[in-house]
Amino acid sequence: MKVDRYYLEINSLKSLNKVNSPNQNLALEKVNIPDFALNKFFYKNIGKHHRWVDRLFWDDLKWISYLENKNVNTYILKLNKDLVGYFEVIEDLSIKSSEIAYFGILDNYIGKKFGGYLLSEAIKICFQFKSQKVWVHTCSLDHKHALNNYLNRGLKIFKKETININMS
């Protein structure tokens, strides 16, 4: 199967087309003590619709090792006490860059403007790390609005490729 993959970047907070919080009861929290079960939960539940498969074979030790890296940070979005979505950021201080490695909203919250808000907040947080570039990649297997959300927030495509993947 042919899949289009897009790499997008934003190089200044001034370029961000911010989305304000669509609900006063939303809270964004940094996960200060790595919790592999939480990341694994989001990865499986969001990724099941978009063929996120790379980490499905990770054992608990691999998850723990990944999340204990000081350059990896996880943020979760909650509505009251309910989990809504998350993102993982990987900082590369050597090149002053932050990658939004994983990003998503749980099914029950799609279509409620939470994705645009969460992405706005993710970009703002990345620039607080003193990054000069925030980047992400998405593909045609991701949610149908993913690419437009990135573009609408001010990210620009810097690379596009078509890859073949085995769907069996």
N, C-alpha and C positions, 0 to 999 in steps of 0.2 A: 504494500500500500504506500502511495506517495503522501508525504506529510510536508507541509510548508512550515519552516521554523524561522522565527523573526527574533532579532536581537535589537533591543531598543535602549536608548540612553537619554538622560537629561543631565545637563552640565551646570545648571544654576537653579537655585531655589526660586529665582525671579521668573523662570520659565514655567513653573508649576501652575497649572490651572486647578486651584484648590477647590475641594468640595467640603462644605461645612457639614457638621454632624446632622444626620437626618432624624436623630432621636436624642432627647436630652438624657436618656438613661443608658446611653452607650458609654463604655469605659474601655480604654486601651491600656493594657498592662504589659510591662516587660516581665518575662519569666526569669527571675533572678537566680533561682536554683534550677539548673537544667532538669527537665522532667521528660525523659524519653517517651514515657507512656502518652503524654499529652501531644508531643510532636507526631508520634506514631498514629495516634487517633486521628488527628487532622489529615495527615498524609493519606491514610487509608480511606477516610470518609469523603474527602474532597477529591482525591485522586482516582477513586474507583470509576468515575465517569469520564476520565480524561487520559487513561492509560499511563498513570504514574506507576511504574513497576520497578524502577531501579532499587528502591529500598525495601521492597516486600520481602526480600531474602535476608535482610540484615537481622542478626541476632541482637539481643539486648546489649551485649558488650559493644557491638559496633555503634549502636545508637548512642550509648553513653559516651563513648570515645569521641564521636562526632560533636555532640552537644557540649562537651567539656572544653572544646577548643575556645579560647578566649575571644577569637574573632567571629564566632558564630553567636548570634543573638536571636531569640524568639520573642515575638509579641503576640498577644491574644486580644481579640476584641470580644467584649461581653455586652449583652443587653440584660441589665439587672445582673443576675448571677448566671445567666445562660450563655454558653459558648456560641459565638457567631462566626468567627473566622480567625485567621492567623497569618503571619508571615515570618519567614526566616531571613535574616540578613547575614551575609558573609562580608566582613570588612577586609580589604587588602590595603593595609596602611602604607606599604611600599610604593604603591601607585595612587594613593589617595582615592580609592574607588570602593564602592559598596555595591554588592550584588544582592538584589532581592531574589533569593534562591528559590523559595517556595512562597506562594501567596494564594489564598482562597477563602471562600465563604461557604459555610455549610448550606445544604439544599434549602432548608426552611427559611433562609434569609436572603436568598437570591431575588433580585427584582425590587429591593427596598432601598436602593441607593447606598447600601452599606459598603459595596465593593469600591465605589469611587471615593468614598470617605476614607476607607482603610488604606487605599493606595496613596491618597494625599498625605495621610499621616506617616506612612512608611517612607515616602520620599523626604518629608520634613525631617524625620528621625535620622535618615542616612546622611543628610547634609549637616546635622548636628555632630556627626562623627568626624567632621572636617573633610568629608569626601568632596572631591571636585567633579566626580562623575558617579551617578547612580544608574545601574543598568539591570536589565531583566531579559529573559528570553521567554517566548511563548510559542505555541505552534497551533496548527489547525485542529489538533485533537483537544485543545483546551476549550473552556466555555466559549460559546459563540460570541460573547461580548468582551472577552478578555483583551483582544487586540485593540478594540475601540476604546476600552477603558484606559489602556496605556497611552494611546495616541491622544485621547481627550484630556489627559492629565498633563500633556506637554512633552512626553517622551517622543523621540524621533527614531525611526528605524535606521540602524547603521549597517546592518547586514541581513540578508535574506538567503535562505538556502532551501532546496527541496531534497529530502532524504527518503530513502525507502526503508520501511520497517516491516518486519515479519509479524503479522497479527495472529499467528497460531500459537 
